[in-house]
């Protein structure tokens, strides 16, 4: 049965609204407005950056922009899961943050008025799909996401959704990792072995 338990609220911090002076209410020129991501690599970098800013918030090292983004975590509904290829840790980030290029907490706050969650979820659906509560992985990722909220003392939105990479995207990432590994092994070979491999490849083409 899917767990949707809400973690206990921490007494360390409470949700706060960003002051009006922090928000850029001036009309931004088109070139300054946030642009939707064009590739999965951009999305993954945004997820990693959100996780770094979340970590700085948990350690009390975040600036006022980071604090604002994390203090409002309970408002975010669409969450995207990604398994870090180096650490094997699952990272999570909300759609509006990862759906725009080169996102940071300060950029998020200053350009929020120009963001549209419907647009980000649409573009992210090219690589991600929503995980149904009946699916095998839901309980596992649900626990992981709740642990993220528990660490910050925030409660998860009752309407939260977990999105994961589509299976084919998962396979593509594994293939990219394999290619990188083969290349590193190739670089470590002797010149004679490299020449032999090149010859074998040429004979197959």
N, C-alpha and C positions, 0 to 999 in steps of 0.2 A: 504493500500500500504506500502511495507516495506521501512523503513527509513534507509538510508546509509549515512547520513549527516556526514561530517567531521567537528570536532570541531575546533574553532579558535586556532591558534598556540599561545602559551604563550611566553612572552618575557623574562620569568625568566631563561629558560635554552634552549640550543640548542643541537641537537644530536652531540655526540662526539664519536670518535673512541678510543678504549682502546689502551693504549701505548703498544708497543711490549714487554716491560719489565714486563707487567702484565700477559702475556700469557705464559703458560708453553709449549715451543716448543720442549722440550726434549721428546724422545720417552718413553711413559709410559709403564710400565710392564702390562701384561694382567690383573693382579689383581687390578691395580690402575685405569683401564679404567672404564668409567661409565657403569653400568649394567641396563638393562631394568627392569621396574617394574614387579612384579609378582602378585600383588593384587590390588583391588580397594582401599583398605585402604591406601596403599602406595601412590596411586595417590592423594587421598583426602588430605593426610598430605602434599604432595608437593604443592597442590593448596593453602592450608592454609599458608604454608611457603612463597610462592610467594606473597601472599596478605600482609603478615607481612612485607616483604622486600619492597614491593611497598609503604606501609604506611610509612616506615622509610624514603624512598626516598622523598615522598611528604612533610614530616616534616623536610627534610634537615639533617636527622641523619644517612643516609646510608653511607657505606664505598665506596671506589672506585669501588669495584666489583658490588655492588648494583646499583651504579650510571650508570655503563656501561650497565648492563642488562636492566635497565629502560629507559635509553637514546635511546636504540635501539628498543623500543617497536613497532615503526612503521614498522619494518621489519617482525614482526611475523604475520603469516597469520592464522594459525589454533589455535583458542581459545576454551577453555573448561570451561563450566559454571557448578558451583556447589552451591547449596543452603545450607549455613551453618546451621546445625541442631540446634545450640544454639541461634544464633542471627537472623536467618531467612533472612540474607543478602546473595545476590548472589555474589559469588567470581568468578574471571576469571583468567586463566593462560594459557600460550602457551604450545604447545605439547612437544617441546624439553625439556622444563624445567620440566614438570611433568611426562615425559615418562621414566625417569631414576631414580634409587633408591636414596633416601636420598639427594635430590638436594638442593643446596644453590647457591647463586649468585657467590661465589668464585669458587665453584666446576664447575659451568656452564662455567665460563670464562676459567678456567685452563684445562678443558677437552673438550672444544667445538669442537676441531678438530676431535674428535672421535664420535661425535654425528651424528645421521642420522634421519631427520624428517620423512622420509618414514617409518623407523622402529618404531618410537614412535607412529605415527598415526595408524600403523597396530596393535600394541599391545593395544593401547587405544580403538580401535574399538570393543574390547571384551566387554567393558562396556558402551561406548558412541556411539552416532550416530549423524551425521550432521543434523542440523535443517534447513529445507528448508525455503526459504523466504515466501512461500505461507502458511506456517503453522501458526496457531493462536498465538503461543508464540514468534514468531520471532521478531515482533515489540517491544514487552516488553523487551526481552533480548538484542535486538539491542540498545535500549535506555540506558539500564543499562551498557552495554559495552562502549558505547560512553561517558557516564558519567565518567567512569574510565579514558579514554583517555583525556577528558576535564580537569580533575583534575590535570593531569601531564603536560598539554600543548602540548601533542603529537597528531599527526594525525594518524588515523587508516589506515592500509593498504587497498588499494582499492579492494584487492582480499581476504579480511578476511572471515573466516568461523566461525560459532558458532556451537559447539558440546555440546550436553546435554546427561545426563544419559539415557540409554535405559529404557523403562517403567518398565520392570521386575526388573531392578536394583533399580529403585525408590521404588518399592514395597518392595524389600528386605531390604532397609534401613529403611523404615517405620516399618517393622516387627522387625528389630533389636532394634529400639527405644522402641517399645512396650514391648519387652522381658525385656529390661533394666528397664522400668518403673514398670513392674510386679514384678521383682526381688527386687527393692527398696521398694515397698509396702510390699512385703513378709517379708523383714528384719524388718519392723516396727511393725509387728504383735506380739501378745503375744505368748509365747511358746505353749499354749493350741491351739491357732488358727493355728499356724504353723503345729502342729502335726495333726490337723484335715484335713488341706489341703494335707499334705503328704499322709494321709490315703485315701483320695478321689482319689488322683492321682494313688496310688497303686492299688486301686480297678478298675481303668479304664485300667490299663496296662495288 
